[in-house]
Amino acid sequence: MPDTFEIRPARESDRMPLALLFAGVAEELDWIATEPPVDVGRRAAAWTIEAIVVAVADEEIAGFLHLERSRHGYGEVALAVAPEYRGYGIGTALLEVAIDTARAEGLHKLSLSVFAHNEGAIGLYRKLGFVEEGRRVKHYRRADGGLWDSVDMGLLL
Ligand SMILES: CC(C)(COP(=O)(O)OP(=O)(O)OC[C@H]1O[C@@H](n2cnc3c(N)ncnc32)[C@H](O)[C@@H]1OP(=O)(O)O)[C@@H](O)C(=O)NCCC(=O)NCCS
């Protein structure tokens, strides 16, 4: 359990730790659309660093949130916390920062998409006021042939 954690904007030096965290979550197979293998070098180079906030615990990147500002007034959110740091409030803290930032920047809405079986993430989003707006049925074809539903959720700011 981390004694404490800090939320801060991502830096250039976070690129590779972020890519490794992302690749690890992809290897869990259950939570994010990307499946292994992740090309971590390419992933590290591809991040839009200005769009990311990170959670740092024990001097390592424990989680991150990506907030993509659209041209249409809403922001798209994606986040992940490393398995060993889940359940300690990091996801909540990342999302609260994103909500505050989005409000301060004048966005009118945050939206996201989540696999329908991801009860933990959906519980977190509901706790912070997101509501379900629709379900995409058998939307994602997985490497094992499975066809997974996703749920779109939104928070009006
Ligand atoms: C979803 C995720 C980001 C949450 O991060 P976290 O740091 O573990 O979350 P927190 O500890 O802040 O909060 C957990 C909250 O989620 C909810 N939650 C967790 N497990 C739950 C469950 N089984 N059922 C319902 N709600 C649940 C609760 O609201 C809980 O808040 P509470 O402790 O105040 O009751 C993290 O589990 C994760 O990275 N999962 C893998 C990647 C992923 O699913 N990303 C999102 C893709 S859309």
The ligand as a MOL file (V3000), in Angstrom:
LIG
                    3D

  0  0  0     0  0            999 V3000
M  V30 BEGIN CTAB
M  V30 COUNTS 48 50 0 0 0
M  V30 BEGIN ATOM
M  V30 1 C -10.5570 1.5110 -12.9040 0
M  V30 2 C -9.2870 1.9630 -12.1660 0
M  V30 3 C -8.6480 3.1060 -12.9460 0
M  V30 4 C -9.7030 2.4550 -10.7870 0
M  V30 5 O -8.5610 2.9580 -10.1390 0
M  V30 6 P -8.3480 2.7650 -8.5660 0
M  V30 7 O -7.1980 3.5850 -8.1590 0
M  V30 8 O -8.3170 1.3270 -8.2420 0
M  V30 9 O -9.7170 3.3920 -8.0380 0
M  V30 10 P -10.0330 4.0260 -6.5920 0
M  V30 11 O -9.2900 3.2560 -5.5650 0
M  V30 12 O -9.8690 5.4880 -6.6440 0
M  V30 13 O -11.5880 3.8660 -6.4950 0
M  V30 14 C -12.2060 2.7050 -6.6690 0
M  V30 15 C -13.6650 3.0700 -6.7960 0
M  V30 16 O -14.1500 2.2860 -7.8360 0
M  V30 17 C -15.3590 1.7350 -7.4540 0
M  V30 18 N -15.2090 0.2990 -7.4530 0
M  V30 19 C -14.0790 -0.4310 -7.3440 0
M  V30 20 N -14.3550 -1.7400 -7.4610 0
M  V30 21 C -15.6770 -1.8230 -7.6460 0
M  V30 22 C -16.5810 -2.8870 -7.8820 0
M  V30 23 N -16.1680 -4.1650 -7.9340 0
M  V30 24 N -17.8850 -2.6030 -8.0710 0
M  V30 25 C -18.3150 -1.3120 -8.0220 0
M  V30 26 N -17.4990 -0.2690 -7.8360 0
M  V30 27 C -16.2090 -0.5230 -7.6470 0
M  V30 28 C -15.7540 2.3040 -6.1430 0
M  V30 29 O -16.5730 3.4180 -6.4040 0
M  V30 30 C -14.4360 2.7500 -5.5550 0
M  V30 31 O -14.5880 3.8800 -4.7980 0
M  V30 32 P -14.7050 3.7440 -3.1720 0
M  V30 33 O -13.4970 2.9790 -2.7540 0
M  V30 34 O -14.7500 5.1540 -2.7000 0
M  V30 35 O -15.9730 2.9840 -2.9420 0
M  V30 36 C -8.2940 0.7900 -11.9790 0
M  V30 37 O -8.9730 -0.2950 -11.3840 0
M  V30 38 C -7.6560 0.3220 -13.2610 0
M  V30 39 O -6.6820 0.8790 -13.7160 0
M  V30 40 N -8.1900 -0.7400 -13.8610 0
M  V30 41 C -7.6080 -1.2900 -15.0930 0
M  V30 42 C -7.6760 -0.3230 -16.2460 0
M  V30 43 C -9.0720 0.1850 -16.4670 0
M  V30 44 O -10.0590 -0.5290 -16.2620 0
M  V30 45 N -9.1630 1.4250 -16.9040 0
M  V30 46 C -10.4140 2.0330 -17.2370 0
M  V30 47 C -10.7920 1.6390 -18.6110 0
M  V30 48 S -12.2940 2.4220 -19.1260 0
M  V30 END ATOM
M  V30 BEGIN BOND
M  V30 1 1 1 2
M  V30 2 1 2 3
M  V30 3 1 2 4
M  V30 4 1 2 36
M  V30 5 1 4 5
M  V30 6 1 5 6
M  V30 7 2 6 7
M  V30 8 1 6 8
M  V30 9 1 6 9
M  V30 10 1 9 10
M  V30 11 2 10 11
M  V30 12 1 10 12
M  V30 13 1 10 13
M  V30 14 1 13 14
M  V30 15 1 14 15
M  V30 16 1 15 16
M  V30 17 1 15 30
M  V30 18 1 16 17
M  V30 19 1 17 18
M  V30 20 1 17 28
M  V30 21 1 18 19
M  V30 22 1 18 27
M  V30 23 2 19 20
M  V30 24 1 20 21
M  V30 25 1 21 22
M  V30 26 2 21 27
M  V30 27 1 22 23
M  V30 28 2 22 24
M  V30 29 1 24 25
M  V30 30 2 25 26
M  V30 31 1 26 27
M  V30 32 1 28 29
M  V30 33 1 28 30
M  V30 34 1 30 31
M  V30 35 1 31 32
M  V30 36 2 32 33
M  V30 37 1 32 34
M  V30 38 1 32 35
M  V30 39 1 36 37
M  V30 40 1 36 38
M  V30 41 2 38 39
M  V30 42 1 38 40
M  V30 43 1 40 41
M  V30 44 1 41 42
M  V30 45 1 42 43
M  V30 46 2 43 44
M  V30 47 1 43 45
M  V30 48 1 45 46
M  V30 49 1 46 47
M  V30 50 1 47 48
M  V30 END BOND
M  V30 END CTAB
M  END
